[in-house]
Amino acid sequence: MNRIIILLLTCLSLTQLRGQDIHFSQFFNTPLIINPALTGVFGGDQRAMILYRNQWSSIATPYKTYGASFDMRMLDKRNSNFSLGTGLGVYKDIAGDSEYGITNVVLSLSGIIQLDKKQHLTIGIQGGFEQRSINNTALIWDSQYDGSSYNPSLSSHETTNYNQGISNGDLNVGLAWVYSKSQKSIVANDVFSLKLGGVYQHLTQQSLDYGGGLDKLYGKMSFHGESNISIKSTNTSFKPSFIYQKQGPSQEVLVGTLIRYAFGHDSKYTGLMNQTALFVGIHTRLGDAFIPSIGYEIANWKLTFSYDANVSKLASTSNGVGGFEISLIFINPNPFTYGKGNSARFN
């Protein structure tokens, strides 16, 4: 009974958000969700990723989140100081017994301006379509209790068709600054990069009210940063990152680092890199969770596992169980062989 009461209080507190955004703990792997200005900003030409998250399985019907995205650069000529990033993202969130769902499809466009050999300024805009829905058959109403037990044959007396859902447009704008010094080789490994950005999401402040009322989605402001810091003449590098997000009265801070160790060697016959890398790290969502991560990179592929260990007041109910998350990223060309040339500026 205590678990049920705490869960209900938690759900009631979440309603103050006026709608929760789709998000992942691996924010360092979800650039198109974080900021449209990060579209096309990576060490390669094309990037594709898929993600999955499963949360709160110990106290309720799990909250499941799916995501897939693709982005690339255009007009990326060696002697040009401007290029375009374009991207497409599709995300789906299903929450709880009512199957409250958010489906989000977004198109991203960024302008990438080269300030000098090591610095870039990017400006991004993202527009899309969002639909929110509820499975009406999964809802239980007080009018369906006959005095002794729940009777699903009784009318709920609700006139709203929750299955119909709510559809809205969405608009996000962002800005990012990128500094990158890349002199990658097996011996030197002299790499330093820094990305800082800010974004404002939900300029349209779309309606969340099934009855056509005034309940609007709060706009969200975020600031984020990440860095790649190698230890010269070693195979080790550090990748610290952070994000601060504020949406209406609610806010969250995620901060932490990954430690990456690369191993492998040049092919004796082809000159291609057979290098792979292993990375581990931990992030924290302040006041809520510790998030350990582990991942593996080989050629074009990067696989990351993370887990939210809940440490908030809900931990006594959830037994510390939070959310499991997995992501798979493909970058073309192979980022291990792409250390030289135009795209090295974003490593």
C-alpha positions as CSV (number, residue, x, y, z in Angstrom):
1,M,0.0,0.0,0.0
2,N,2.8,2.4,0.9
3,R,4.3,1.9,-2.6
4,I,1.0,2.7,-4.3
5,I,0.6,5.9,-2.2
6,I,4.1,7.1,-3.0
7,L,3.7,6.3,-6.7
8,L,0.4,8.3,-6.8
9,L,2.1,11.3,-5.1
10,T,4.9,11.1,-7.6
11,C,2.6,11.0,-10.6
12,L,0.6,14.0,-9.2
13,S,3.8,16.0,-8.8
14,L,4.7,15.2,-12.5
15,T,1.4,16.8,-13.6
16,Q,2.9,20.2,-12.6
17,L,5.2,19.9,-15.6
18,R,2.3,20.3,-17.9
19,G,3.7,17.5,-20.1
20,Q,7.0,15.8,-19.9
21,D,9.4,15.9,-22.9
22,I,10.9,12.8,-24.4
23,H,14.5,12.5,-23.0
24,F,17.3,10.1,-22.5
25,S,20.0,9.9,-19.8
26,Q,22.5,9.4,-22.6
27,F,22.2,13.0,-23.5
28,F,25.7,12.9,-24.9
29,N,24.5,10.4,-27.5
30,T,21.2,12.3,-28.5
31,P,22.3,15.6,-30.2
32,L,19.1,16.1,-32.2
33,I,17.0,16.0,-29.0
34,I,19.3,18.3,-27.1
35,N,20.0,21.1,-29.7
36,P,19.3,21.4,-33.4
37,A,22.5,23.4,-33.7
38,L,24.4,20.1,-33.2
39,T,22.9,18.6,-36.4
40,G,25.8,17.5,-38.6
41,V,28.4,18.4,-36.0
42,F,30.5,15.2,-35.6
43,G,33.6,13.6,-37.0
44,G,32.2,12.0,-40.2
45,D,29.8,12.6,-43.0
46,Q,26.6,10.6,-42.1
47,R,25.4,9.5,-38.7
48,A,22.5,7.2,-37.7
49,M,21.4,6.1,-34.3
50,I,18.8,4.1,-32.5
51,L,17.9,4.2,-28.8
52,Y,15.7,2.4,-26.3
53,R,14.9,3.2,-22.6
54,N,12.9,1.2,-20.0
55,Q,12.1,2.9,-16.7
56,W,10.2,2.2,-13.4
57,S,9.7,-1.5,-14.1
58,S,9.9,-2.3,-10.3
59,I,6.9,-0.1,-9.3
60,A,4.6,0.2,-12.3
61,T,4.0,-0.7,-15.9
62,P,7.4,0.3,-17.4
63,Y,7.8,3.6,-19.2
64,K,9.3,2.8,-22.6
65,T,11.0,5.3,-24.9
66,Y,12.2,4.6,-28.4
67,G,14.2,6.9,-30.7
68,A,15.9,6.9,-34.1
69,S,17.7,9.7,-36.0
70,F,19.8,10.4,-39.0
71,D,21.9,13.5,-39.8
72,M,24.6,14.6,-42.2
73,R,26.4,17.6,-43.6
74,M,25.9,19.2,-47.0
75,L,28.0,21.8,-49.0
76,D,31.0,20.6,-46.9
77,K,33.8,21.6,-49.2
78,R,37.4,21.8,-48.1
79,N,37.9,25.4,-49.1
80,S,34.5,26.6,-47.9
81,N,33.8,28.2,-44.5
82,F,30.2,27.2,-44.5
83,S,28.2,24.0,-44.5
84,L,24.7,22.8,-43.8
85,G,23.6,20.1,-41.3
86,T,20.4,18.3,-42.0
87,G,18.7,15.7,-39.8
88,L,15.5,13.7,-39.1
89,G,14.5,12.3,-35.8
90,V,11.6,10.0,-34.8
91,Y,10.8,9.4,-31.1
92,K,8.1,7.5,-29.2
93,D,7.3,7.4,-25.5
94,I,4.8,5.1,-23.8
95,A,4.1,5.7,-20.1
96,G,2.3,3.6,-17.4
97,D,-1.0,1.6,-17.4
98,S,-2.8,4.3,-19.4
99,E,-0.2,4.0,-22.2
100,Y,0.1,7.8,-22.3
101,G,2.1,8.2,-25.5
102,I,4.1,10.9,-27.2
103,T,5.1,10.5,-30.8
104,N,7.5,13.2,-32.1
105,V,8.8,13.6,-35.7
106,V,11.3,16.5,-36.2
107,L,13.3,17.9,-39.1
108,S,16.6,19.7,-38.2
109,L,18.6,22.2,-40.1
110,S,21.9,23.9,-39.0
111,G,24.2,26.4,-40.5
112,I,27.8,25.7,-39.6
113,I,30.1,28.7,-39.9
114,Q,33.9,28.3,-39.7
115,L,35.4,31.2,-37.7
116,D,39.0,30.0,-38.0
117,K,40.9,26.7,-38.3
118,K,39.8,25.6,-34.9
119,Q,36.5,27.3,-34.2
120,H,33.0,27.0,-35.6
121,L,29.7,28.7,-34.8
122,T,26.5,26.8,-35.6
123,I,22.9,28.0,-35.6
124,G,20.0,25.5,-35.7
125,I,16.3,25.3,-36.2
126,Q,14.0,22.3,-35.7
127,G,10.4,21.9,-36.7
128,G,8.2,19.0,-36.3
129,F,5.0,17.2,-35.5
130,E,3.9,15.9,-32.1
131,Q,1.0,13.7,-31.1
132,R,-0.1,12.8,-27.5
133,S,-2.5,10.0,-26.8
134,I,-4.0,7.8,-24.1
135,N,-5.5,4.3,-24.3
136,N,-9.0,5.0,-23.1
137,T,-9.8,1.4,-22.5
138,A,-7.0,1.2,-19.8
139,L,-8.5,4.0,-17.7
140,I,-10.5,3.3,-14.5
141,W,-13.1,5.8,-13.2
142,D,-14.7,6.1,-9.8
143,S,-18.2,5.8,-11.4
144,Q,-17.3,2.2,-12.4
145,Y,-17.3,1.1,-8.8
146,D,-20.6,-0.5,-7.9
147,G,-20.2,-0.1,-4.1
148,S,-18.3,-3.3,-3.5
149,S,-15.9,-3.8,-6.5
150,Y,-14.8,-2.4,-9.8
151,N,-17.3,-3.2,-12.6
152,P,-15.8,-2.3,-16.1
153,S,-19.3,-2.7,-17.7
154,L,-20.5,0.5,-15.9
155,S,-20.3,3.8,-17.8
156,S,-17.4,6.2,-17.0
157,H,-19.7,9.1,-17.9
158,E,-16.8,10.6,-19.7
159,T,-17.6,12.4,-23.0
160,T,-13.9,13.0,-24.1
161,N,-12.5,10.5,-26.5
162,Y,-8.9,10.2,-25.2
163,N,-8.0,7.7,-27.9
164,Q,-8.3,10.5,-30.5
165,G,-5.2,12.2,-29.2
166,I,-3.8,15.7,-29.5
167,S,-1.7,16.8,-32.5
168,N,0.4,19.9,-32.6
169,G,3.3,21.5,-34.4
170,D,6.6,22.2,-32.6
171,L,9.5,24.6,-33.1
172,N,13.0,24.7,-31.5
173,V,16.0,27.0,-32.0
174,G,19.6,26.7,-30.8
175,L,23.1,28.0,-30.9
176,A,26.4,26.2,-30.4
177,W,30.2,27.0,-30.4
178,V,32.7,24.3,-31.3
179,Y,36.5,24.4,-30.7
180,S,38.6,21.5,-31.9
181,K,42.3,20.8,-32.2
182,S,42.9,17.3,-33.7
183,Q,46.3,15.8,-34.3
184,K,45.3,12.2,-34.0
185,S,47.8,9.4,-34.5
186,I,48.6,6.2,-32.7
187,V,51.7,7.9,-31.1
188,A,50.5,11.4,-30.4
189,N,46.8,11.2,-29.6
190,D,46.8,14.9,-29.2
191,V,43.1,15.8,-29.3
192,F,41.1,18.5,-27.6
193,S,37.6,19.6,-28.4
194,L,34.9,21.6,-26.7
195,K,31.3,22.1,-27.6
196,L,29.0,24.6,-25.7
197,G,25.4,25.4,-26.6
198,G,22.1,26.8,-25.7
199,V,18.6,26.1,-27.0
200,Y,15.0,27.1,-26.5
201,Q,12.4,24.5,-27.3
202,H,8.6,24.6,-27.7
203,L,8.3,28.2,-29.0
204,T,4.7,27.3,-30.1
205,Q,3.8,26.2,-26.5
206,Q,1.3,23.7,-27.9
207,S,-1.9,22.8,-26.1
208,L,-2.0,19.7,-23.9
209,D,-5.7,19.9,-23.0
210,Y,-8.1,17.3,-24.5
211,G,-11.0,19.6,-23.8
212,G,-9.5,22.5,-25.8
213,G,-8.6,24.5,-22.7
214,L,-5.7,26.8,-21.9
215,D,-3.3,24.1,-20.6
216,K,-0.1,24.7,-22.6
217,L,3.3,23.0,-22.8
218,Y,6.0,25.1,-21.1
219,G,8.9,26.3,-23.2
220,K,12.2,24.7,-22.2
221,M,15.6,26.4,-22.0
222,S,18.8,24.3,-21.9
223,F,22.5,24.9,-21.7
224,H,24.9,22.1,-22.4
225,G,28.6,21.3,-23.0
226,E,30.9,18.4,-23.7
227,S,34.7,18.0,-24.2
228,N,37.1,15.4,-25.5
229,I,40.4,15.6,-23.7
230,S,43.2,13.2,-24.6
231,I,46.2,12.4,-22.5
232,K,49.1,13.0,-25.0
233,S,51.1,10.0,-26.1
234,T,48.6,7.6,-24.5
235,N,45.5,5.7,-25.6
236,T,43.4,7.3,-22.9
237,S,41.0,10.3,-23.1
238,F,38.4,11.9,-20.9
239,K,34.9,13.0,-22.2
240,P,33.2,15.2,-19.6
241,S,29.7,16.6,-20.3
242,F,26.9,18.4,-18.7
243,I,23.4,19.7,-19.4
244,Y,21.1,22.1,-17.5
245,Q,17.4,22.1,-18.4
246,K,14.6,24.3,-17.1
247,Q,10.9,23.9,-18.1
248,G,8.4,25.9,-16.2
249,P,8.9,25.4,-12.4
250,S,11.0,22.2,-13.0
251,Q,14.7,21.9,-13.7
252,E,17.3,19.2,-13.9
253,V,21.1,19.0,-14.0
254,L,23.1,16.1,-15.5
255,V,26.9,16.1,-15.2
256,G,29.6,13.5,-15.4
257,T,32.4,12.0,-17.6
258,L,33.4,9.0,-19.7
259,I,36.9,7.6,-19.7
260,R,37.9,6.1,-23.1
261,Y,40.7,3.7,-23.8
262,A,41.6,2.9,-27.5
263,F,43.4,-0.2,-28.5
264,G,44.4,-1.6,-31.9
265,H,46.9,-0.8,-34.6
266,D,47.3,0.1,-38.3
267,S,46.8,-2.7,-40.8
268,K,50.2,-3.7,-42.2
269,Y,48.8,-4.2,-45.6
270,T,45.8,-1.8,-46.1
271,G,46.8,1.1,-44.0
272,L,43.3,1.2,-42.4
273,M,42.8,1.4,-38.7
274,N,41.6,-1.8,-37.0
275,Q,41.3,0.2,-33.8
276,T,38.6,-0.3,-31.3
277,A,37.9,1.5,-28.0
278,L,36.3,0.7,-24.6
279,F,34.8,3.4,-22.4
280,V,33.2,3.6,-19.0
281,G,31.9,6.5,-16.9
282,I,29.3,7.8,-14.6
283,H,26.9,10.8,-14.7
284,T,24.6,12.0,-12.1
285,R,21.2,13.6,-12.3
286,L,21.5,15.8,-9.2
287,G,19.1,14.8,-6.4
288,D,17.7,11.9,-8.5
289,A,20.1,9.2,-9.9
290,F,23.6,8.0,-10.5
291,I,24.0,6.8,-14.1
292,P,26.9,4.4,-14.8
293,S,27.7,3.8,-18.5
294,I,29.8,1.3,-20.5
295,G,30.4,1.1,-24.2
296,Y,32.4,-0.3,-27.0
297,E,33.5,1.2,-30.4
298,I,34.6,-0.8,-33.4
299,A,35.1,0.7,-36.8
300,N,31.9,2.6,-37.7
301,W,29.9,1.4,-34.7
302,K,29.4,2.6,-31.1
303,L,27.3,0.7,-28.6
304,T,26.5,2.2,-25.2
305,F,24.7,0.8,-22.1
306,S,23.6,2.9,-19.2
307,Y,21.5,2.4,-16.1
308,D,19.8,5.0,-13.8
309,A,20.2,3.9,-10.1
310,N,17.5,5.9,-8.3
311,V,18.7,7.7,-5.2
312,S,15.8,10.1,-4.7
313,K,13.0,9.8,-2.1
314,L,11.4,7.3,-4.5
315,A,14.3,4.9,-3.9
316,S,12.5,3.3,-1.0
317,T,9.7,2.3,-3.3
318,S,11.6,1.5,-6.4
319,N,14.4,-0.3,-4.5
320,G,16.8,1.9,-6.4
321,V,15.6,0.6,-9.7
322,G,15.4,3.4,-12.3
323,G,15.9,3.1,-16.0
324,F,17.9,0.9,-18.4
325,E,19.1,2.5,-21.6
326,I,20.9,1.3,-24.8
327,S,22.0,3.2,-27.9
328,L,23.7,2.2,-31.1
329,I,25.4,4.7,-33.4
330,F,26.8,4.3,-36.9
331,I,29.1,6.9,-38.4
332,N,30.3,7.0,-42.0
333,P,33.2,7.1,-42.8
334,N,34.9,5.1,-40.1
335,P,35.8,7.7,-37.5
336,F,39.0,5.9,-36.7
337,T,40.2,6.4,-40.2
338,Y,38.8,9.9,-40.6
339,G,41.3,11.7,-38.3
340,K,42.6,13.7,-41.3
341,G,40.6,16.0,-43.4
342,N,37.7,18.4,-43.0
343,S,35.7,16.3,-40.5
344,A,38.5,16.1,-38.0
345,R,37.5,19.5,-36.7
346,F,34.5,18.0,-34.9
347,N,36.2,15.0,-33.2
